[in-house]
């Protein structure tokens, strides 16, 4: 079910996922945080792992009437006809020399065929022809191939070593040296994501190279983004064969400690919110006895409704935090907010039922919606300068909520 939800997410809102991604979860310090424009690794890597090369070809490259040699070569590679695909690629190289795509595809084809030396040769050639292709991450592809070649002579190479060695403490700006060249942790993270996203389509469990890279990716996510992503990645690493308990246990311990710290903070917050709610309820009951039936201005009514909405939004935070760990996208949370908001409106209306007459119901409804939308736009003001695509989902979600509030109020006030 979780995989289906993730797949629907990508299919239904591709423009949003390409324009702006929001990664939310618990940091290593036990705080809840939202990261702007961060790749949701668990979403895309999970999809790649459960996609076959044939399915990938059909969804990304299939063209019914395309009969070019390049297309046929790619189709053969995706269908595991490596020898035929390599022959076609070599023919293209002879007719159209120095194309980056040909060199890159030959490197991949030779690797899948098991000819690592030739794969290294062609990936090096591809980097020479276009070092910026694949987001400038082919250096990692080359590093993977060289590691695989070393493993042929030393099968225990990755038992006590990693393809990429990380310092104990780091952040995104920390630089590490890999083969005489320095890369920031951010560059390493981006390269790991890009290369693993493509590699997991072809490489299924178990594979010690992929397992090691997933572990490294988990360490980076743990210290630079959210521990939920690290938890997912370490689970994938174990599935692919990573079994170094000396490293798995501490990492899982850090993840558990961070989530426990956050859970404690949320629990404390819930208790405080309920205490405030109880005290507020006692105060209202005491004041209610002395309140005469008198008309309410539309603005006062609107402020009262929105106060209840805000209160229930605060009480919704714990559920929000739990749900976002699994759905990884804010649009589903708005759907869950609807019943919370309707209950809030109902309770607000009940408070006026026997005590007040509302002047001008239509104006009251209009003020209520305007205040609600105004609050939401204030809440998300920092997103509004990023472009139309970035606010589309927010605008649609909140417009639907506002529409729901309008009809609910109209029904209750008949």
PEWO-V927190 format. One line per field, one symbol per residue. ss: DSSP state (H for helix, E for strand, - for the rest). A space follows every 10 residues. Layout:
ss=???
This chain:
ss=-HHHHHHHHH HH-HHHHHH- -EEEEE---- -EEEEE---- HHHHHHHHH- --HHHHHHHH --------HH HHHHHHHH-- -HHHHHHHHH HHHHH----H HHHHHHHHHH HHH--HHHHH HHHHHHHHH- --HHHH-HHH HHHHHHHHHH HHH------- ---------- ----EEEE-- EEEEHHHHHH HHHHHHHHHH HH-----HHH HHHHHHHHHH HHHH--HHHH HHHHHHHHH- ----HHHHHH HHHHHHHHHH HHHHHHHHHH HHHHHHHHHH HHHHHHHH-- ---EEE-HHH HHHHHHHHHH HHHHHHHHHH HHHHHHH--- HHHHHHHHHH HHHHHHHHHH HHH--EEE-- HHHHHHHHHH HHHHHHHHH- HHHHHH-HHH HHHHHHHHHH HHHHHHHHHH HH--
